[in-house]
Amino acid sequence: MMKLLERIGLMARRWATYQRVRAELESYTERELNDMGMSRSDITRIALEAASLVKPQPKGKTEEEPRPALLRQRYSAYL
């Protein structure tokens, strides 16, 4: 039963990450996206990739540590 709950929690965190990254990318202009080397058609793929990077939480850890935006980590060379 705990495995099921952990799996549901992981899927919820991945969905939240997908939504957050997608919203952030969609807020950029075409020029900003081009400066980062992507286009509007790449937004879904990049958001899915960011969501797939979310790992299960270690046992006993109740909340995530604050961390920089996923896009800034991945595309820091372009920003």
MIDONU-621520 format. One record per residue: residue in three letters; x, z, y of N, C-alpha, C, CB in turn. Coordinates in steps of 0.1 Angstrom, whole numbers. Glycine has a CB too. Layout:
<vextors>
+-----+-------+-------+-------+-------+-------+-------+-------+-------+-------+-------+-------+-------+
!  aa !   nc1 !   nc3 !   nc2 !  cac1 !  cac3 !  cac2 !   cc1 !   cc3 !   cc2 !  cbc1 !  cbc3 !  cbc2 !
+-----+-------+-------+-------+-------+-------+-------+-------+-------+-------+-------+-------+-------+
! ALA !     X !     Z !     Y !     X !     Z !     Y !     X !     Z !     Y !     X !     Z !     Y !
...
+-----+-------+-------+-------+-------+-------+-------+-------+-------+-------+-------+-------+-------+
</vextors>
This chain:
<vextors>
+-----+-------+-------+-------+-------+-------+-------+-------+-------+-------+-------+-------+-------+
!  aa !   nc1 !   nc3 !   nc2 !  cac1 !  cac3 !  cac2 !   cc1 !   cc3 !   cc2 !  cbc1 !  cbc3 !  cbc2 !
+-----+-------+-------+-------+-------+-------+-------+-------+-------+-------+-------+-------+-------+
! MET !     8 !     0 !   -12 !     0 !     0 !     0 !     9 !     0 !    13 !    -9 !    12 !     0 !
! MET !    20 !     7 !    12 !    29 !     8 !    24 !    35 !    -6 !    26 !    39 !    18 !    22 !
! LYS !    38 !   -13 !    16 !    44 !   -26 !    17 !    34 !   -35 !    25 !    48 !   -32 !     4 !
! LEU !    22 !   -34 !    21 !    11 !   -43 !    28 !    11 !   -39 !    43 !    -2 !   -40 !    21 !
! LEU !    11 !   -26 !    46 !    10 !   -22 !    60 !    22 !   -27 !    68 !     8 !    -7 !    61 !
! GLU !    34 !   -26 !    61 !    46 !   -30 !    68 !    46 !   -45 !    70 !    59 !   -27 !    59 !
! ARG !    41 !   -52 !    61 !    39 !   -67 !    62 !    30 !   -71 !    73 !    35 !   -73 !    49 !
! ILE !    19 !   -64 !    74 !     9 !   -66 !    85 !    15 !   -63 !    98 !    -4 !   -58 !    83 !
! GLY !    23 !   -52 !    99 !    30 !   -49 !   112 !    40 !   -59 !   116 !    36 !   -35 !   110 !
! LEU !    47 !   -64 !   106 !    57 !   -75 !   109 !    50 !   -88 !   114 !    65 !   -78 !    96 !
! MET !    39 !   -91 !   107 !    32 !  -103 !   112 !    26 !  -101 !   126 !    20 !  -106 !   102 !
! ALA !    22 !   -89 !   129 !    17 !   -87 !   143 !    28 !   -88 !   153 !    10 !   -73 !   143 !
! ARG !    40 !   -82 !   150 !    51 !   -83 !   159 !    55 !   -98 !   161 !    63 !   -75 !   154 !
! ARG !    55 !  -105 !   150 !    59 !  -119 !   151 !    49 !  -127 !   159 !    60 !  -126 !   137 !
! TRP !    36 !  -124 !   158 !    26 !  -131 !   165 !    27 !  -128 !   180 !    12 !  -127 !   161 !
! ALA !    30 !  -115 !   183 !    32 !  -111 !   197 !    44 !  -118 !   203 !    33 !   -96 !   198 !
! THR !    55 !  -119 !   196 !    67 !  -126 !   200 !    64 !  -141 !   203 !    78 !  -125 !   190 !
! TYR !    57 !  -147 !   194 !    53 !  -161 !   195 !    45 !  -163 !   208 !    45 !  -166 !   183 !
! GLN !    35 !  -155 !   210 !    27 !  -156 !   222 !    35 !  -154 !   235 !    15 !  -146 !   222 !
! ARG !    43 !  -144 !   235 !    51 !  -140 !   247 !    61 !  -152 !   250 !    59 !  -127 !   244 !
! VAL !    68 !  -157 !   240 !    78 !  -168 !   243 !    70 !  -181 !   247 !    86 !  -171 !   230 !
! ARG !    59 !  -184 !   241 !    52 !  -196 !   245 !    46 !  -195 !   259 !    40 !  -198 !   235 !
! ALA !    41 !  -183 !   263 !    36 !  -181 !   276 !    48 !  -182 !   287 !    30 !  -167 !   278 !
! GLU !    59 !  -177 !   283 !    70 !  -178 !   292 !    75 !  -192 !   294 !    82 !  -169 !   287 !
! LEU !    76 !  -200 !   283 !    80 !  -213 !   284 !    70 !  -222 !   291 !    83 !  -219 !   270 !
! GLU !    58 !  -220 !   289 !    47 !  -228 !   296 !    47 !  -225 !   311 !    34 !  -225 !   289 !
! SER !    52 !  -214 !   315 !    52 !  -211 !   329 !    63 !  -218 !   337 !    54 !  -196 !   331 !
! TYR !    73 !  -224 !   330 !    84 !  -231 !   336 !    79 !  -245 !   340 !    96 !  -232 !   327 !
! THR !    86 !  -251 !   350 !    83 !  -265 !   354 !    91 !  -274 !   345 !    87 !  -267 !   369 !
! GLU !    87 !  -287 !   346 !    94 !  -297 !   338 !   109 !  -297 !   341 !    88 !  -311 !   341 !
! ARG !   113 !  -295 !   354 !   127 !  -295 !   357 !   134 !  -283 !   351 !   128 !  -295 !   373 !
! GLU !   128 !  -271 !   352 !   134 !  -260 !   346 !   136 !  -262 !   331 !   126 !  -247 !   349 !
! LEU !   126 !  -267 !   324 !   127 !  -270 !   310 !   139 !  -280 !   307 !   114 !  -275 !   304 !
! ASN !   139 !  -290 !   315 !   150 !  -300 !   313 !   163 !  -294 !   316 !   147 !  -312 !   323 !
! ASP !   165 !  -285 !   325 !   177 !  -279 !   328 !   182 !  -271 !   316 !   176 !  -270 !   340 !
! MET !   173 !  -266 !   308 !   176 !  -258 !   296 !   177 !  -267 !   284 !   165 !  -247 !   294 !
! GLY !   175 !  -280 !   286 !   177 !  -289 !   275 !   165 !  -290 !   265 !   189 !  -285 !   267 !
! MET !   153 !  -288 !   271 !   141 !  -289 !   263 !   130 !  -295 !   270 !   136 !  -275 !   258 !
! SER !   119 !  -299 !   263 !   108 !  -305 !   270 !    95 !  -297 !   265 !   106 !  -320 !   266 !
! ARG !    84 !  -301 !   271 !    71 !  -294 !   267 !    68 !  -295 !   253 !    60 !  -300 !   276 !
! SER !    72 !  -306 !   246 !    69 !  -308 !   232 !    77 !  -299 !   223 !    72 !  -323 !   228 !
! ASP !    88 !  -293 !   229 !    96 !  -283 !   221 !    91 !  -269 !   222 !   110 !  -283 !   227 !
! ILE !    81 !  -266 !   230 !    77 !  -252 !   232 !    72 !  -246 !   219 !    66 !  -252 !   243 !
! THR !    63 !  -252 !   212 !    58 !  -246 !   200 !    69 !  -244 !   190 !    47 !  -256 !   193 !
! ARG !    78 !  -253 !   188 !    89 !  -251 !   178 !    98 !  -240 !   182 !    97 !  -264 !   177 !
! ILE !   101 !  -239 !   195 !   110 !  -228 !   199 !   103 !  -214 !   198 !   114 !  -230 !   214 !
! ALA !    90 !  -214 !   201 !    82 !  -201 !   200 !    81 !  -197 !   185 !    68 !  -203 !   206 !
! LEU !    79 !  -206 !   176 !    79 !  -203 !   162 !    93 !  -198 !   157 !    75 !  -216 !   154 !
! GLU !   103 !  -205 !   162 !   117 !  -201 !   158 !   120 !  -186 !   163 !   127 !  -210 !   164 !
! ALA !   116 !  -183 !   175 !   118 !  -170 !   181 !   110 !  -160 !   172 !   113 !  -169 !   196 !
! ALA !    98 !  -163 !   168 !    90 !  -154 !   160 !    96 !  -152 !   147 !    75 !  -159 !   159 !
! SER !   102 !  -162 !   141 !   108 !  -160 !   128 !   120 !  -151 !   128 !   112 !  -174 !   122 !
! LEU !   126 !  -149 !   140 !   138 !  -141 !   141 !   134 !  -126 !   141 !   145 !  -144 !   154 !
! VAL !   122 !  -122 !   143 !   117 !  -108 !   143 !   119 !  -103 !   129 !   103 !  -107 !   148 !
! LYS !   126 !   -92 !   128 !   130 !   -86 !   115 !   121 !   -74 !   112 !   145 !   -82 !   114 !
! PRO !   119 !   -70 !   100 !   112 !   -57 !    97 !   119 !   -46 !   103 !   110 !   -55 !    82 !
! GLN !   111 !   -36 !   107 !   117 !   -24 !   113 !   123 !   -15 !   102 !   107 !   -16 !   121 !
! PRO !   134 !    -9 !   105 !   140 !     0 !    95 !   131 !    12 !    93 !   154 !     5 !   100 !
! LYS !   131 !    18 !    82 !   123 !    30 !    79 !   126 !    41 !    89 !   126 !    35 !    64 !
! GLY !   115 !    47 !    93 !   116 !    59 !   102 !   117 !    55 !   117 !   128 !    66 !    99 !
! LYS !   118 !    42 !   120 !   118 !    38 !   134 !   104 !    34 !   138 !   128 !    25 !   136 !
! THR !    99 !    41 !   149 !    85 !    39 !   153 !    83 !    29 !   164 !    80 !    52 !   156 !
! GLU !    92 !    27 !   172 !    90 !    18 !   183 !   103 !     9 !   185 !    87 !    25 !   196 !
! GLU !   101 !    -3 !   190 !   112 !   -12 !   192 !   120 !    -7 !   204 !   107 !   -26 !   194 !
! GLU !   133 !   -10 !   203 !   142 !    -7 !   215 !   140 !   -18 !   225 !   157 !    -7 !   210 !
! PRO !   141 !   -15 !   238 !   140 !   -25 !   248 !   152 !   -35 !   247 !   140 !   -19 !   262 !
! ARG !   149 !   -48 !   248 !   159 !   -58 !   247 !   156 !   -69 !   256 !   160 !   -63 !   232 !
! PRO !   167 !   -77 !   260 !   165 !   -88 !   269 !   155 !   -98 !   263 !   178 !   -94 !   273 !
! ALA !   149 !  -106 !   271 !   140 !  -117 !   267 !   148 !  -126 !   257 !   135 !  -125 !   279 !
! LEU !   140 !  -130 !   246 !   146 !  -138 !   236 !   152 !  -151 !   241 !   136 !  -141 !   225 !
! LEU !   146 !  -156 !   251 !   151 !  -169 !   257 !   164 !  -167 !   264 !   141 !  -175 !   266 !
! ARG !   165 !  -156 !   271 !   178 !  -154 !   278 !   189 !  -152 !   268 !   177 !  -141 !   287 !
! GLN !   187 !  -145 !   257 !   197 !  -144 !   247 !   201 !  -157 !   241 !   192 !  -134 !   235 !
! ARG !   192 !  -165 !   237 !   195 !  -178 !   230 !   200 !  -188 !   240 !   182 !  -183 !   224 !
! TYR !   194 !  -189 !   252 !   198 !  -200 !   261 !   206 !  -195 !   273 !   186 !  -207 !   266 !
! SER !   213 !  -184 !   271 !   220 !  -178 !   283 !   231 !  -188 !   288 !   227 !  -165 !   279 !
! ALA !   236 !  -197 !   280 !   246 !  -206 !   285 !   240 !  -216 !   294 !   253 !  -214 !   273 !
! TYR !   227 !  -219 !   293 !   220 !  -229 !   301 !   214 !  -223 !   314 !   210 !  -235 !   294 !
! LEU !   213 !  -210 !   315 !   206 !  -203 !   326 !   216 !  -200 !   337 !   199 !  -191 !   322 !
+-----+-------+-------+-------+-------+-------+-------+-------+-------+-------+-------+-------+-------+
</vextors>
